[in-house]
Amino acid sequence: MFEPYRLPILSTVPRSGTWFLRYLFSFLCHLEQGGRLDDLLTGEVVGNPDGATFDFSRFRGGPLFRVAGTLPAEHMFIGHAVCPGFHDMIPAGHWWRQTSFHVPGYDCFHEEKSYRHTPVDLASYNYAPVKVAAMDRAARKGQGAPIALVYRNPVDQAFSYFRYCQAHVGPAYHLFRGRPVALMSFREYLFEAALVSYARQFISYQLQAERYPRLVKMIPYESLIDRPVETATCLLDHFCTARREWPMLPAAVRLVRKEHMRAIEGKIGSSLDGTRNGQDSHMRPSGDAERDRLPDPAIRDEAIARLTELGVDCSLLAWTSHRATTVRQALPGDVRQRERASR
């Protein structure tokens, strides 16, 4: 069906815009291929008025997405992964091999043994094969499909994941070494668990990007938040290996704004971000940003020192100034006015 090693990888650090990117790319592909999406808050019809509507009932969140017709490849991976080709670069005694991720899910492609039936969205079929070993070999040689990482600064990322794990129903998440995460301080969670996991994923892309800068691109999550259209354009051009126009991209960004996604959840009666319980979602209202505010900003310097010891290039990190982590969108005045009127 497709070359299993020619799989573009859009990886994210957990809590760094994964579901935003999954829906953004999915909406863009749907619109580019003649589909239609309706803005439930403004009444705007986006795309071809006579086109097919987006089938939310069949959307599972990948991790593979059929992108043929919009991008050169047949499929794209959007999720959490260690950079392909990295594992065999690291010597046996390196700290990376002596440590592990504190929860499952950081490295999709190396946590299971078989990827013959990897779930696919936006396709008429449900599964496709991925040959992970072949993909790793190609990336190790600087070949294969383009790769990108979207990463959040490690302290904000850890604090968001700290809150997420505290409320998670799975013991792999809400327990750390047998201890409830809810009973840990954030400092303990950061330095005993989250920071090493962040470094393990991040450094795989950092070192591969240094070796193959045209193959591997690294994008701060904060850029995606502040300049979503510009940053998404940069990602799309990277995966196309050429610059082109993306006329439907601004509309796709508007459609994936948090308020609109929550309106869709209300209409279909289920979560759009993987919880799928129809009752709750971690796509919180924009005004709930206080939950992601770091309680002790002074620990940033301590975290930077620790990451530097591990070889992370901290000059690549972007830092927020206690502001809401909500996508900044330049909505047209008439759209913004209609949205306010609909509330």
C-alpha positions, 0 to 999 in steps of 0.5 A: 500500500505504501513504503512503510519506512517513508512515513513522515513523523510529526512528534510531540512531547506529551501535553504539547499540542498533540490533539490540536495538531491531529485535528488541524492536519485532519481538518486541513486535509478534509478541506483541501480534498473538497470537504466541508466543515461548519463553524458551530459558533458562527454559522460559517460554512468552510470549504465546499458547501456541497462537499462531504462533512467531517465524520467525527464518529470514525475519528480515533486520533490515529496515530496514522493519518491518511494525508495523500492529496495534501502532502506527498506521502500516503500517511503521516504519524502524529503522536509521541515518539523518540526520533527514528534512527536515534536508538542505535546512535547511543553507546551502551554506557550513555545515560539515555540507555540507563534510564526509562520513561516514567509513564508509557506513551512517550515512544509509540514506535518502540513500546510494542512489538508489532505495527502490522495493524496500526490504526489509520484515520481519514481513510476508507481502511482502518489499519496500515503496516509500519516497518519500524526497523526499516524506518529507523535504518533509513532515518539513521542514514539521513534518508526516509521521510521528513521528521519534526518535533513540537516541544513545550518548555520542560517546566510548563510541560511537566506541570501540565502533565503533573495535573493530568497524571494526578487525575488519570484513572490508569495506575501507570499514570497516577502512581509513580513507583507505587506512590500516588502522584496526587501526594507528590509535590510538583518539585518531586514530580519534576526532578524525580520523574518528568524531567528525565522523560522530557530529556530522553525524548527531546535529545533524540531529536536534538542530536538527529537534527544536528546530524541531518538538519534538512531531515529533522525540524524542531518547533517550539510549542510556544510558537504554535500557540503565538503564531499558529498559521505561520508555524503550521505553514513551516511544518507543512512546508517541511513535510512537503520539502518545498514551499507552497500556498495553504489557502485553507490553513487559516480557516482550519486553525479557526475551526480547531480553536478550543471553544469550537472543539468544545462546541463539537463535543457538545453536539456529538456527545463525546470527547474529541481528545482521546478521553471518549467518555462523553463527560469530560475532556482535557480541552479546557475552556480558555479561561481555565489557564490558571490550572497550568500556571507554574506555582514556583517559577524559581525552579526553572533555573534548577531545571535548566541546570539539570537538563544541561548536565544531560546534554540538552541544548537549553537555548532551544527552549522557549519560556512563557510569562504566566500567560494563558496557553491558548492559541492566539488567532487573528479572527476576522472582526466579523467572525469574532463578533458573531462568535461573541453573539452566539455565546 
